[in-house]
Amino acid sequence: MAVACVYCGFHAHKEQAASVVLAALLKQLVGVEPMPGVITQAFERAKKEVDCRTLRLSQIRVMLIKSLALMRRGFFCIDALDQFPVKYRPELWESLQHVIRGCSNIRLFITGRPHIRGEVDKYFPGYPNVTAIKPTERDIRSDPMTGSTGYCLM
């Protein structure tokens, strides 16, 4: 079993694309189980490229499915999805659909402001186990060091 998490921070908009998010999730999964040969080979090929090209989104999706297939259950936590650039969201949603279709043992936990629920419904219509978790006033507290507000789900 594995849990992989990524935070879509507002300040990192320039570095965020679907491939970056999925690569971050893949990187966390690779250390959990023995790495499948196809993943090792893909990383080795990418390192040898003249322009030091990173892996393509399609390659990352295949590797995620192969890695998850080795596990009984996997969880992806994508935090603050509402802060992920709107122009890249369709590609991320479609990639998550692809991974879930390819691997039924993966579960998504997505946080974001209420409007994200509409996107979940659009890309995962009729998904049987969508549950909204709404914080209460008691769940919200300010960080005394930064003054920022966060959610505490207990």
Buried (B, 14 or more C-beta within 10 A) or exposed (E): EBBBEBBBEEEEEEEBBBBBBBBBBBEBBBEBBEBBEEBEEBBEEBEEEEEEEEBEBEBBBBBBBBBBBBBEEBBBBBBBBBBBBEEBBEBBBBBBEBBBEBBEBBEBEBBBEEEBEEBBEEBBEEEEEEEEEEBEEEEEEEEEEEEEEEEEEE
